[in-house]
Amino acid sequence: MTGAGVTVITAWIIEHQFTPPGGEARPSGTYDGEEYLHPILEMAREFERAHPEYAVRVEGHDPWTMAEEVARAAERGEAPDIAEYYATATQLAYDTYTPEGKPVFTSVERALGGRKEVLGERVLIDDIEPLARNFYKYQGDQFSVPMTATTPLLYSNMTILRKAGIDTPPRTWDELVTACEAVARLDEAPAYGAAWPNNGWIFQQALAQQGGLIANNGNGREARATVVDLASKEMISWVEWMRDLHAAGHYVYSEGAFWSAFETFARQDAVFAVSSSKQSEEFVRSGEENGFEVTASPMPFNSSVPYVGSLVSGYSLFLRDGLDEAKRDGALAFIQHLIKPSSIIRWHRAHGFLPITNEAYDTLEGEGWFAANPHHRAASDQLRTSAQCAATSGALVGDFAGIQHAMTRAMKDVLLSGADPGPRFEQATEEAQRLLDEHNAACLRPVPSTPARLEVY
């Protein structure tokens, strides 16, 4: 409590004023943490005005260290009431424990108890985009609430493509190769056809499109994942296609973050880039500033197998367990306040994240926003054409960050050192299995404990 009868809600939110350890600096024009958090801080003040019995303390935290900071705070009995986790750290959020071996977080759906409103705030979890909602379901419940979601898109330099005789962005892997070949025949061709990083998120998307899974037990959705497979036929199809694209000189290699690919595209050194849907405004603006037209469209898929769908990434809001009734309901109400249509529309317009609820999307549609900004429609269109299944719900697996590093190290060896995809990804599977086993061992003790590795990316 603070003041006379005021209940304090602590909310730790991921902010974006960071440079990854050992990584690239932010490109010019990107926002810092204060700018990024400004809309959420405004929403907190609005909530306080509507609910003067509450004070919301929003803290921005580095996405690279958020999971560790929450775990250490939990050891002290000081975990925040609301904490935001990156998508691939979702299993880690479920597996963060108090010193007594109790989960730090509880199910939002269970805490709501079937209520349609909390403190006058409408409960909107059922209105969330289904693929995003499914990603954060756990043991049958809507465990956490995504406010911030993205999906990968293809960005195309249509000015160069039309010179090459191509009027529409490629939809499939084969069409992308054909387009790269046509562009390469131009008299003043860009250095490369395609640019995107060797990044685990792209692997996840390529697998989901083909219906491929990373882990057993329905990608960890039916029960805890205990076996990982990085050498599935879907994975090898993706790796071999990438190998051939690179060997033909159409793909420029980069690692980790997406900024390098963005800058390659903005310089018109590549005609295609795959990157987050939240960057669509930056991509379109880069074209306007440099004299070329940019179109955003779904990420190309493998036409040799049936298309299944896409998946989301982003961040989700987790609720601390064991709160007293006033704190619990205040936190639940604030979460609903953050996903009400006006809040989601503000968040979307500020940073390009998906308008995560149907009501927010429909409002923007009715206002003509998507007609005027079709690059913002592409992400929702991609998700709305996707099947709802284990592949598009995404893998729920321990030490996902380490597992993704095993994938990308293997891909690097294939692309840059000529490693054979099958054996190299079998080796990556062995590496990933050791990481998963170590993660699960901590969680399956008689008194569970938070795993030692708390990597997020």
Number of C-alpha atoms within 10 A of each C-alpha: 12 10 9 7 10 14 17 19 21 18 24 23 22 23 20 19 18 15 13 14 8 6 10 13 12 17 11 6 7 12 16 13 16 13 13 19 20 13 18 16 16 12 19 21 16 13 20 15 12 13 16 13 17 23 21 19 15 17 15 18 21 18 22 18 14 24 25 19 16 22 23 16 14 20 17 11 12 11 22 22 24 25 25 31 26 23 25 25 25 26 22 28 25 20 25 26 22 21 16 10 16 16 20 26 24 17 21 23 20 12 16 16 8 9 11 12 14 17 12 12 18 15 21 20 21 12 15 20 22 19 22 28 22 23 26 23 18 19 11 11 13 18 24 30 27 27 26 26 25 24 25 24 24 23 29 28 23 20 17 22 21 12 13 19 11 16 12 13 22 22 16 17 19 16 16 20 20 14 23 27 17 17 26 18 11 13 8 9 19 20 17 23 28 29 26 26 23 22 20 22 20 19 19 23 24 24 28 28 25 25 20 22 24 27 21 19 16 19 25 24 24 14 13 18 22 17 18 27 18 27 21 17 13 21 24 16 18 19 24 17 16 19 21 14 20 18 13 13 15 26 24 18 16 16 17 18 18 20 18 20 24 25 17 20 27 24 14 21 18 28 28 31 27 24 27 23 29 23 22 28 17 17 25 21 16 20 21 13 10 11 10 17 18 24 21 26 26 23 26 19 26 20 14 11 11 11 17 19 25 31 29 28 21 20 26 26 23 30 25 21 18 14 13 9 10 15 19 21 17 25 26 24 21 25 25 22 23 22 26 22 22 15 20 24 22 17 25 22 16 14 17 22 25 29 31 28 24 16 19 23 22 13 15 19 14 11 11 11 15 15 13 11 13 14 22 25 22 24 28 18 12 18 22 15 12 18 20 17 17 21 25 29 26 31 27 30 27 31 28 26 20 19 24 21 19 21 26 21 16 24 27 17 15 20 21 12 10 12 16 16 22 18 12 18 27 16 17 24 23 15 18 26 20 14 21 21 16 16 25 22 14 16 20 11 10 8 12 20 22 28 19 11 16 24 18 21 22
